[in-house]
Amino acid sequence: MPDESYQPTLSQLRAFVAVAEHRHFGAAAARLKVSQPTLSQALASLEHGLGVQLVERSTRKVLMTAAGTQLIGRAHAAVDAADGFLAEASGLGGTLSGPLRLGLIPTVAPYVLPALLPALRREFPDIAPVVVEDQTARLLASLRAGTVEAAVVALPTGESGIVELPLYTEDFVLVVPAGHDLDGRSALPLTVLAGQPVLLLDDGHCLRDQSIDLCRSVEAAPMTTDTRATSLATVVQCVAGGLGVTLLPRSAVAVETGRGALGIAEFADPKPGRTIGLVHRASSSYTDKYRAIADLISGLGAGAGGSTTRR
């Protein structure tokens, strides 16, 4: 039974957050710059005071329990709030500094990062960015668990407890093999998809879901084959090889269509597309910092072919 008078210490919560992030006691202790026994004792004291087991320990790995998974977001929010309090109290609340674990979906990362990382170093030299590329669902789970601070994903997410900062919008173009009947065409109606074998990314990619929704809107059936691709680069090369056509975000066109015998076709207005945004936990005390980073990414996304939505 939990002790009703128990109040967890900040050190105990930091231990829990570090272990949840690293899933390794040695790595978590190194991050917090404490000994492993000290970290283990802090976590054990937290579990004893709460009356629940937060992690499962073994000689090979650390697993989160159901209770730990449920509580990690609260623990991270408490640590964030304490860090924000200390930073502001020391006069550092207005600066951007320290590690920034930034998630990006695979259909954004390759086209934004080449400009974003130098821009971050230039505009925010005290930031130490850590890039995490993953699918939307896993990035949102990492955001809730506190293993990333912010993520660049397609909006809306439909998630509660997070803040969505729209960055830019971009339209989709149709990529076809060079010499295809649609190569170079413009003002195409969406109904043209009904007659085409539309190749898709693998399950879990938001662009796959968006493409399927567009096809369904005109009663088109995306091509079903044994071909499986986890990247836009692979899908586009399949198009170049004559296996079908695909939808590509505007920001990816310059990179992906320069590596094969490919052509593009443009849709009529209103063009199909997507909105890309930066998301972070609503409980975070660094909202102003994320807004500053969002402003930076917004300009880069617009420069890559999108239309900025930031003001």
Secondary structure, 3 states (H helix, E strand, C coil): CCCCCCCCCHHHHHHHHHHHHHCCHHHHHHHHCCCHHHHHHHHHHHHHHHCCCCEEECCCCEEECHHHHHHHHHHHHHHHHHHHHHHHHCCCCCCCCEEEEEEECCCCHHHHHHHHHHHHHHHCCCEEEEEEECCHHHHHHHHHHCCCCEEEEEECCCCCCEEEEEEEEEEEEEEEECCCCCCCCCCECHHHHHHCCECCCCCCCHHHHHHHHHHHHCCCCCCCCCCCCCCHHHHHHHHHCCCCEEEEEHHHHHHHCCCCCEEEECECCCCCEEEEEEEEECCCCCHHHHHHHHHHHHHHHHHCCCEECCC
